[in-house]
């Protein structure tokens, strides 16, 4: 089983973005986290009609990513990724590899992987529930390209 989770966009001015998405469009902030080490803030927004679905599954949502040290994005850099939750990240990544898909960021942590579409759109894959125990070949697999 697979579920659509969120779409991530980078914003140069978090206050202006929240004014647009929340005050003007009517989206609702449902979660925020700040990462001092990574120097970024994540804000998850939902449409008011998605409140019940979000409380059950945390989806679908718009993830605003504010990088504290970067404010100008060109060439589509502000669009981050699509995200899907899968039942078994190892089995799903293996299946994708067998179909010729490159795993750009392998699920070394048993929780998260990234792939790219033929058009270069990053797709995040997240393990449903707790992370799986670390396992080969994923544990020692290097990153390939960007994601």
N, C-alpha and C positions, 0 to 999 in steps of 0.2 A: 504494500500500500504506500502511496505517496500523497503528501498534502502540500499545497502552496502555502508558504509562510509569510514572506514579506518582500517588498522591493526597497532597496537602499539607494538613497541619493545623498550626495555630499552637498553641504550648504556652506557658503562663505560667511554668512551672518545669521546666527541662530535666531536672534530676536526677530529679524525681518522675516525669516522663513516661518517661524511660529505665528507671527502676525498674519501672514498670507494663508497658511494651511488651517490654522485654528480660528482666528478672528474673522477672516474673510470667507474661507471655504466651509468652515463649520466642523472640521475634524476635531477629534478629542484626544488630548495627550493621555496615554494610559500607562506609560512606563518611561523612566529616564535613568540613565546610568552614566557616571563620569569615571573615566579611567585616567588617573594621574600619570601612571607610568607610560601609557600609550599616548597621552595627551590628546584625548578625544572625548566627546560627549555623544551618547546615543539617545535619541528621543523617538519613541514609537507612538504613532498616531493611527487612529481608526475612524471610520465613518460612524456616526451615532447609531446607525442601523446594524452595525456589526458588533455591538457591545456583547451580546450573548455568545456569539461565535468566538470572539476573542477571549472571553473569560473561560471558555472550555478548551481552546486549542492554541491561544496566542496568535491566531491568524484570522483573516488576512490583515496585514498592517503595512504602513509606510514607515520605514526607518530613516530618520534624518541623522546623518553623521556629520558632526561638526569637529573638524580637525583644528585644534587650537592654533597650530602654527602655519596652516595653509588656508588661503581664502579665495584664491582665483583658480578656476578650473577651465580648461579649454579642451576642445576635441572630444567632448562627451565624457570627460574625466569625472564630472559630477554624478553621472549615473554609476552606481556601484555594482549591484548584482541582484539576481533573482535568488530566492531561497526556497528549498523544498526539504521536508522531513521525510526520511525513509525508515523502513522497519529494520534493515540490516545494512549498515553503510559499507561493510566489507563485501558482502554478496553483491550489492548494487554496483559498487565500483568495479568489481571483477567482471560483472556482466557488461558494463560499459566498455571496459578495456577489450573484452572479447569482440565487441562490436566496432572496435577501432577508435574509441574515444580516449584521448590523452587525459590522464588524471594530473592536472597541473599542481595541485596541492593535495598529496595523498592523506588519507585519514590516519596518520601516525598516532594520533591521540584517541582513536576509536570513536571520535565524535564529529569531526568536521572534515570535509574535503571540498575542493573547488575544481570545476571543469569549465570549458569555454565552448560556446556555440560556434558554428562555422563563421559567424559574423563577429566573433570576438566578445560576445556578451558573457560575462562571468556568471556562473551558476554555483551557488553554495549548496552543499548537501549536508544535512544535519541528522545525526542518529536520533531516532525516537527513544525517549527515556534516557537512562544512564549511558555513559560512554561504554563501548565494548572494551574488553581487556586488550592491551596492546598486543599486536600479532604481526608476524611476517606474512607477506612481503612488504606490508605497509610500513612497518616500523622503521625499516632502513631505506625505504624508497625516497629518492631525492625529489625536490620540487622541479617542475619543468615549466620554463617560461614564466609568465605572469598570470595573475588571476585577479 
